[in-house]
Amino acid sequence: MTALNTQPPRNDKTIQAAVEEELEWTPEVNAAHIGVAVTDGRVMLSGQVDSVVEQSAAIKAALRISGVTGVEDDLAVRHHTDSTTDADIQQTVDRVLEWTSGVPSSIKAKVHDRKVVLTGQADWNYQRLAAGKAVERVFAVLSVDNQITLRRRPSADDTAERIKNAFVRNATLDANTITVSVSGSEVTLSGSVHSWAEKKQAGLAAWASPNVTDVKNEITVVA
């Protein structure tokens, strides 16, 4: 028996309503302070949030909606009127990085005007992501600029093939719609998928290669 897709066709109005409902459904987000506009499937979020964590949660909520082809983040993190100084934040961020599992000691942070810049080199992308997520949760941080790079790795002739095999193994991806191009240790993904979840999964699969130091995810989301 073939399952029927009972979901009505998406247009900008229904996408906007779905995003607003998803924001209200997301516990980390105060939807009352966030505006939503949609043009040709592309969502623009505006307003103020209390933290970088809330900002990230709002963006992820919008990207979960079927029919969304992209998100423009115009959210501002509210500046807390407290006595926290850059020195206080720097001390906390340094300690958080030191105590976060998976973050190498080569990762450094610099705080200015409550904005954090992360630099240094890591062996894997998951370490870079772990550092960024850890710092996002520090109180009074207004933004996190993750400039961490991966250490140089030897290239391999079968890198594209192994990444494609990873796509085939992944139940959420259709490997036939994604093209993998490799130049040295840099990978470019192109083609099309039906959701941002698929695009993200493809990127993570490519980053997992032991011969990759950079991934340009140019996959198009087709609603």
N, C-alpha and C positions, 0 to 999 in steps of 0.2 A: 504494500500500500504506500502511495506517495504522499508525504506530508504536504499540506497546503500552507503557503505563506499568507497569513491573514493580516499582516501588517500593512496599513494603508500607505500609498505612495507618499514620500516625504517631499515637502516644499519648505521654503524658508519659514513660513508661519508655524508649521507643525514642528520643525526642528527647534525653533525658538522656544516653543511651549515645552518641548521635551527637555531641553537644556535647563530651563528654569525649574522644572519639576525635579530633575536630577540634582541640581544644586541644593534644593530644599531637602532632598533625601539624603544628602551627604553630611554626616554628623560634624565633620571638621570645618564646615563652611557655614557662614551666616549669610544666607542668600538674600536677605533684606537689603544688604549693602552693595549688591552686585547687579549691574545692568547687563542685559544680554541683547545683542543685535545680530542679525544673520543676513548675509548677502551671498546668494549663489552657493549656499552650503557652508560658507566660511563664517565662523562665529567670532564676534568681538566682545570681550569681557571688559567691563569698566567699573570703576568704583574703588572703594577702599577695603582692605582686609587687615586683620590684626597681626598677621605673621607671614613669613615666607612659606611656612607649612600650609597655611590656609590658601595662599595664592596657588601653590602647586596642586592642592587638592581640587580647587575650582577648575583649573585647566584640565586635569585628568577627568573630572566629571563631565566636562563638555566633550572631550574626545571620546568618551564612551558611547555617545549617542550615534545611532545609525543615521547616515546621511550627512554627517559633519565631514567636511573636506579639509578643514584647517581651523586653527584658533589663533586669533590675534590678542595678545595679552596686554591690556591697557590698565591693569590693576595696580594700585599703589599700596604699599605696605604702610600702615599708619605709624607715624613717628610717636613713640611713647614719651610722654612728658615726665620722665623720671630722672634720677641722678646718675644713671648708668653711663659710664664713659667708654671711650674707645679702648682704654687700657683694661677696663673691666671685661669688656667683650673679648679682647685679645687673649687675656689670661684664660677665660672660659673656653674659647675656641681651641687654644693650644692643648688644653687638658682633654677636651672632647676628642680631638684627633688622636691624642696619645692613647686614650682608653677605648677607642672604637676598633673592634675586631676587623681585621682585613685591611686596615689603612697603614701603609708603610711609613716609616719615620722620615722618609725623604719628602713627604708632603708638608708644605709650609703654608701659613696663612698670614695675610696682612690686612689689618682693619683700619679703615678711614671713614669717618662720618657714618659709622655703624654699618658700612658696606664691607663685605669680606671678599678678598681675592685669594683663590687657592692656586698655588704653583707647585712645581716639582715634577718628578717622574714616578710612574707606577709601572708594574709589570703587566697588569690586566685592567680592562675597562671597569670591571666590577669594583675594583679598589678605588678608582676615580669616582664612581657613582656613590660608593659608600661614604667617602669623605664629604661629598656635596650634601648628601642627605643628613649626615650627622650635624653639620654646621647649620643647616637650615633650621634646626630645632633649638638653636641657642636663642635665648630671650634677647629681644631688642635688635636683632640683626635685621636690616632692611633689605638686603639682597646678597646673593652669593654668585660670584663670577668664577666659574670652574675652568681654570686654564691649565689644569694638569694634563700632561702628555704621557704617552707610553714610550718606554725605552725602545731603542731600535732593535729590530728582529731580523733574522735572515729571511729572505723571500723564498718561496717554494713554487715549483711549476704546477703543482696540483691544488693550489689554494682555492681557485674558483670552483673546481670540481668538488672539493671537500665541503665548501660552503653550500653549494647546491644540494649535496647529499644531506646536509643538516636541515635544509628546507624540506626535503622529501620526508625526513623522519618526523617533522613537526606537524602535528595534527591540525594546527590552526592555519597552515600556509598552503597555497597552491604554487608549487615550485615552477610550474610552467608559465606563470605570468610575471616572473621576476628574472631580470638579467643581472649577472654578476660580472663586473669588469675589474681586472687587477693590474696595477702598475707598481711593481716592487712590493712594498708592504702596505700600499694604500688600495682600498677597495671602494668601488662605486656601485651602488645598487640602483637599478632603474626598473621600469615596468609599472604595473598597476596592481592594486589590491582593493578590497571592498571596505576596509576599516582601518582606523589608526592603530587598533590593537595588532592587526596583521603587520602593518608597517613597522611597529615597534619590535615585534617578535623577529622579523627579518633582520633588523639592525642588530639586535642582541646576538642572534645566531652568527652574524658575520664578525662581530667583535670577539666572539669566543675562539676564533682561529688563533693558533699559536704563531702565525706568520703575519699578523695584521697589526698595524699601529694606528691606522686611521680609517674611518668608514664614513663615506659621504652617502647619506640615505636620500636619494632623489626619487624614490618610489612615489607615484601619484595615487592618492586615494580617490577612487571612483565610486560615487554614491549609487 
